[in-house]
Amino acid sequence: MLRLIKSILRGFGLDTTDLYQRLSAASVISAAKETGRYSLFADMEKIVPDLIDQYTNEFDRTEYERYWKYKLRGLHAFQIKSVLEALDHFSGDGLTIVDIGDSAGTHAEVLKALAPKGKIKDIVSVNLDPGAIDKIKAKGGRAVLGRAEKIHEHGIDADLYTSFEMVEHLIDPIGFFRALATEGQGDRILFSVPYVKRSRFGGYQLRNFDAEIYKDLTPENFHIFELNPEDWEYLVRFAGFKTIHRKIYLQYPRRGLLRLMQPLWKRLDFEGFLIIYAERDTKISELYSGW
């Protein structure tokens, strides 16, 4: 189907990449309006005007303006709203959030500006990449260089752990959650991962491996496990956390013509992302004798 669509577009002399990116941006905006998150776009843009340094590899400015800034804003709005809702579960103020896998300090800047006054005392970013640490510190953020699986070794007091699109990059996500459950300070974690309906090992890099393109497979650019929502819940339950709630963010609206973008998102990126908010509960993990 995709080949047919591309051949038809080429027949009319249209740039398929340009058209796909513009339609994708439109579908993200439509989805944000449909779910009531669009107002966050403007609020977040005032706080952090440019997201082009979000990852290690910078975007082409033209593609960023046409597509990436909308994709990132849509996802960030979902994540930020989820964190703000999670903070409502805490009765006190002066909380410390540890953001594991943070690569740019964007979430910290936005949360400090949008959270109720006094609710957040500190946000500590943790990343394995020295470049990410330098970037966050240059913005005035607090950052620690280290592996996600070893976060407990840094003695950071936390009330809430957050992690966005990180655990699918880990070789041992069970060990990561297990370490937080048994050694970490915080009792709750909110994390997001790509949403897939069928669990699988490895991401698109493994399925479409090209040695000329992927000369360097790094923890940042390679997915190990892409699991469906139920399997992620079972995994964290086994490791020592019980789900409070989960939500799915779709990158297309449920109504209107742009809902037809669903197969394209599924084929070329992800339909959306899953967020799970969980609290420490080691009843099941303590029964397992193989730790």
DRENPA-857312 format. One record per residue (C-alpha): x, y, z. Coordinates in steps of 0.02 Angstrom, whole numbers, plus 32768, in hexadecimal, padded with zeros to 4 digits. Example, Ala and Ser with C-alpha at 12.3 -4.5 7.8 and 13.67 -1.06 7.14 Angstrom:
@x 8267 y 7F1F z 8186 .
@x 82AC y 7FCB z 8165 .
This chain:
@x 8000 y 8000 z 8000 .
@x 808A y 807A z 802E .
@x 80E6 y 8056 z 7F8C .
@x 8047 y 8077 z 7F2A .
@x 802A y 811C z 7F84 .
@x 80DD y 8151 z 7F67 .
@x 80D7 y 8125 z 7EAE .
@x 8036 y 8188 z 7E98 .
@x 8081 y 821F z 7EF0 .
@x 811E y 8215 z 7E87 .
@x 80B1 y 820F z 7DED .
@x 806F y 82BA z 7E1D .
@x 811F y 82F8 z 7E3D .
@x 8106 y 8303 z 7EFA .
@x 818E y 82ED z 7F7C .
@x 8150 y 825A z 7FE4 .
@x 81BE y 8283 z 807B .
@x 8183 y 8338 z 807F .
@x 80CD y 8306 z 806F .
@x 80D9 y 827C z 80F1 .
@x 812C y 82F1 z 816F .
@x 80AB y 837A z 8154 .
@x 801B y 8301 z 8168 .
@x 806D y 82B6 z 8202 .
@x 8080 y 8362 z 8251 .
@x 7FCA y 8388 z 822A .
@x 7F92 y 82E4 z 8278 .
@x 7FF4 y 8308 z 8318 .
@x 7FA6 y 83B5 z 8325 .
@x 7EF8 y 836D z 8305 .
@x 7F12 y 82E8 z 838A .
@x 7F4C y 836C z 8408 .
@x 7EB2 y 83D5 z 83E7 .
@x 7E41 y 833D z 83F3 .
@x 7E87 y 830E z 849E .
@x 7E91 y 83BE z 84E6 .
@x 7F4E y 83C3 z 84ED .
@x 7F68 y 8445 z 8465 .
@x 7F6B y 84D6 z 84E0 .
@x 8008 y 8489 z 852B .
@x 8061 y 84A1 z 8485 .
@x 8064 y 855E z 8497 .
@x 808D y 8559 z 8551 .
@x 811F y 84E3 z 8534 .
@x 8161 y 8546 z 84A0 .
@x 816C y 85E3 z 850B .
@x 81D5 y 8584 z 858A .
@x 8242 y 8525 z 850E .
@x 8233 y 8578 z 8463 .
@x 82A3 y 84FF z 8404 .
@x 82AF y 8441 z 8412 .
@x 832F y 8426 z 8389 .
@x 83B2 y 83ED z 8408 .
@x 833F y 836A z 8455 .
@x 83AD y 82DA z 841D .
@x 8467 y 82BE z 8401 .
@x 8455 y 82CC z 8344 .
@x 840E y 8374 z 8313 .
@x 837F y 8380 z 8297 .
@x 8383 y 83D2 z 81EE .
@x 8333 y 847C z 820E .
@x 82B9 y 846E z 817D .
@x 827B y 83C3 z 81B4 .
@x 8273 y 83FD z 8268 .
@x 8202 y 8491 z 823D .
@x 8197 y 8426 z 81C9 .
@x 8182 y 838D z 8237 .
@x 81F0 y 836A z 82CE .
@x 81BD y 83FC z 833A .
@x 8107 y 83C7 z 832F .
@x 812D y 8310 z 834F .
@x 8198 y 833D z 83E6 .
@x 811C y 83BD z 842A .
@x 808E y 8341 z 841D .
@x 80EE y 82BA z 847A .
@x 8133 y 8333 z 84FB .
@x 8085 y 837A z 851E .
@x 8048 y 82C9 z 8543 .
@x 80DD y 82A6 z 85B4 .
@x 80D8 y 834B z 8611 .
@x 801D y 833E z 8630 .
@x 8036 y 828E z 8672 .
@x 80BE y 82C7 z 86EB .
@x 8053 y 8358 z 8729 .
@x 7FC4 y 82DE z 8748 .
@x 803B y 8268 z 87A4 .
@x 8073 y 82F7 z 8815 .
@x 7FBE y 8309 z 884E .
@x 7FD2 y 8261 z 88A6 .
@x 8053 y 82AE z 891C .
@x 800A y 830F z 89AE .
@x 80A7 y 836F z 89DA .
@x 8116 y 83EE z 8982 .
@x 81D1 y 83F6 z 8966 .
@x 81DB y 8358 z 88FE .
@x 8275 y 8318 z 88A4 .
@x 8260 y 82CA z 87F8 .
@x 82E8 y 825E z 87AB .
@x 82D9 y 825C z 86EE .
@x 8336 y 81C2 z 86B1 .
@x 8374 y 81C9 z 85FD .
@x 8356 y 8285 z 85E9 .
@x 83BA y 82C4 z 8555 .
@x 839A y 837F z 8550 .
@x 834B y 83BE z 85F2 .
@x 82AC y 83F3 z 8596 .
@x 8231 y 839C z 860A .
@x 8285 y 83E4 z 86A4 .
@x 8277 y 8496 z 8660 .
@x 81BF y 8480 z 8634 .
@x 818E y 8428 z 86D5 .
@x 81E1 y 84AB z 8743 .
@x 817E y 8531 z 86E9 .
@x 80D5 y 84D9 z 86E3 .
@x 80CC y 8478 z 8787 .
@x 8074 y 84CC z 881B .
@x 80E8 y 8541 z 8877 .
@x 814F y 84E4 z 88F8 .
@x 8119 y 8437 z 88BC .
@x 81C3 y 840D z 8870 .
@x 8262 y 842D z 88D1 .
@x 82DE y 83E0 z 8858 .
@x 82EA y 837D z 87B6 .
@x 8383 y 8312 z 8799 .
@x 83A9 y 82D0 z 86EA .
@x 8408 y 822E z 86D1 .
@x 8459 y 81F8 z 862E .
@x 84E3 y 8186 z 85F0 .
@x 8518 y 8204 z 856A .
@x 8596 y 8289 z 85A2 .
@x 8558 y 82FB z 8517 .
@x 84A8 y 82F8 z 855E .
@x 84EA y 831E z 860C .
@x 854D y 83B4 z 85CB .
@x 84B4 y 83F3 z 856C .
@x 8444 y 83EA z 8607 .
@x 84C4 y 843D z 8678 .
@x 84DF y 84C8 z 85F8 .
@x 8427 y 84F1 z 860C .
@x 8439 y 84FB z 86C9 .
@x 83F2 y 844F z 86ED .
@x 8430 y 83CD z 8766 .
@x 8471 y 8330 z 8710 .
@x 84CA y 8290 z 8740 .
@x 8531 y 8223 z 86CA .
@x 8505 y 816C z 86E1 .
@x 84AA y 80D2 z 86A6 .
@x 83F0 y 80C4 z 86C2 .
@x 8407 y 8018 z 8710 .
@x 8482 y 8060 z 878F .
@x 8422 y 80FC z 87C4 .
@x 8412 y 80BC z 8877 .
@x 84D0 y 80C3 z 8889 .
@x 84CE y 8182 z 887D .
@x 8469 y 8196 z 891E .
@x 83ED y 820F z 88D2 .
@x 8352 y 822A z 893C .
@x 82B7 y 8222 z 88D0 .
@x 81FD y 8231 z 88EA .
@x 81D2 y 820A z 8836 .
@x 8235 y 81B8 z 87AB .
@x 820E y 81E6 z 86F8 .
@x 8252 y 819B z 8658 .
@x 821C y 81C3 z 85A6 .
@x 8245 y 814D z 8516 .
@x 82D7 y 8101 z 8572 .
@x 82AE y 8053 z 85B6 .
@x 8296 y 800A z 8507 .
@x 8350 y 8031 z 84ED .
@x 8387 y 7FC9 z 8583 .
@x 83D2 y 7F1C z 8574 .
@x 8388 y 7EF0 z 861E .
@x 82E9 y 7F53 z 8643 .
@x 82B7 y 7ED6 z 86CA .
@x 835B y 7EF6 z 8725 .
@x 833D y 7FB2 z 8715 .
@x 8291 y 7FAE z 8765 .
@x 82CA y 7F2D z 87E4 .
@x 835A y 7F9E z 881B .
@x 82E4 y 8031 z 8832 .
@x 826A y 7FC5 z 8894 .
@x 82EC y 7F7E z 890A .
@x 8372 y 8005 z 8913 .
@x 8321 y 80A7 z 88DB .
@x 82DB y 812F z 894A .
@x 823D y 8158 z 88E9 .
@x 819F y 80F0 z 88F7 .
@x 8154 y 8125 z 8850 .
@x 818A y 8129 z 879B .
@x 813B y 8170 z 86FD .
@x 8186 y 8134 z 865A .
@x 8158 y 8138 z 85A2 .
@x 8185 y 80C2 z 8514 .
@x 8151 y 80AD z 845D .
@x 80A4 y 8062 z 844D .
@x 8098 y 7FBD z 83ED .
@x 8008 y 7F43 z 83EB .
@x 8079 y 7EAA z 83DD .
@x 8116 y 7E95 z 8445 .
@x 81B8 y 7E79 z 83E7 .
@x 8272 y 7E6E z 8401 .
@x 82D3 y 7EFC z 83B1 .
@x 8299 y 7F93 z 8350 .
@x 829F y 7FC7 z 829A .
@x 835E y 7FCF z 829A .
@x 8369 y 7F14 z 82B7 .
@x 82DF y 7EEB z 823B .
@x 8324 y 7F5A z 81B2 .
@x 83DC y 7F50 z 81DC .
@x 8450 y 7FA7 z 8162 .
@x 8508 y 7FA7 z 8191 .
@x 8526 y 8043 z 8129 .
@x 84A2 y 80A4 z 818A .
@x 84B9 y 805C z 8238 .
@x 8575 y 8062 z 8249 .
@x 8565 y 8088 z 8302 .
@x 84D8 y 803C z 8369 .
@x 84CE y 809E z 840B .
@x 845B y 808F z 84A2 .
@x 8405 y 812E z 8466 .
@x 83DB y 80F5 z 83B5 .
@x 83B4 y 803D z 83D0 .
@x 8317 y 7FED z 841A .
@x 8329 y 7F45 z 8471 .
@x 8278 y 7F1E z 84AB .
@x 81D7 y 7F67 z 8463 .
@x 814A y 7F1F z 84CB .
@x 808E y 7F35 z 84CA .
@x 8038 y 7F8B z 855D .
@x 800A y 7EEA z 85B7 .
@x 80BA y 7EA3 z 85AC .
@x 8107 y 7F44 z 85EF .
@x 808E y 7F3C z 8681 .
@x 80BB y 7E86 z 86A4 .
@x 8175 y 7EAE z 8697 .
@x 8170 y 7F3B z 8717 .
@x 80FC y 7ED3 z 8787 .
@x 817A y 7E46 z 8788 .
@x 8208 y 7EC1 z 87AB .
@x 81B2 y 7F15 z 883E .
@x 8136 y 7F9B z 8804 .
@x 8079 y 7F96 z 87F6 .
@x 8021 y 8000 z 8773 .
@x 7FB5 y 808F z 87B3 .
@x 7F7A y 80BC z 8705 .
@x 7FB1 y 80BA z 8650 .
@x 7F88 y 8129 z 85BC .
@x 7FA7 y 8120 z 8501 .
@x 7FD0 y 81B8 z 8497 .
@x 7FA5 y 81A7 z 83DF .
@x 7FFE y 8212 z 835D .
@x 7F5E y 8222 z 82F8 .
@x 7EAB y 8253 z 8322 .
@x 7E22 y 81D2 z 833D .
@x 7DA9 y 8238 z 82D3 .
@x 7DB6 y 8294 z 822D .
@x 7E17 y 826F z 818F .
@x 7EC1 y 8274 z 81E5 .
@x 7E95 y 81D5 z 8244 .
@x 7EC7 y 8182 z 819F .
@x 7F7C y 81A9 z 81D0 .
@x 7F78 y 8115 z 8248 .
@x 7FC6 y 8094 z 81D0 .
@x 804E y 810E z 819C .
@x 807D y 8134 z 8250 .
@x 807E y 807A z 8277 .
@x 80EB y 8052 z 81DF .
@x 8165 y 80E4 z 81E4 .
@x 816F y 8112 z 829C .
@x 80F7 y 80DE z 8328 .
@x 803C y 80F3 z 8339 .
@x 805E y 8147 z 83DD .
@x 80AB y 8134 z 848A .
@x 807C y 80DF z 852C .
@x 808E y 812A z 85D9 .
@x 8088 y 80C1 z 8676 .
@x 8080 y 810B z 8725 .
@x 80AE y 808A z 87A9 .
@x 80D4 y 807C z 8862 .
@x 814B y 800B z 88BF .
@x 80FC y 7F63 z 88E9 .
@x 8175 y 7ED1 z 88FE .
@x 80F9 y 7E4B z 8935 .
@x 810E y 7DE6 z 8895 .
@x 81C7 y 7E0A z 8878 .
@x 81F2 y 7DD0 z 8928 .
@x 81A8 y 7D24 z 88FF .
@x 8225 y 7D0A z 8872 .
@x 82BF y 7CAB z 88AC .
@x 832F y 7CCD z 8817 .
@x 8368 y 7D7F z 883C .
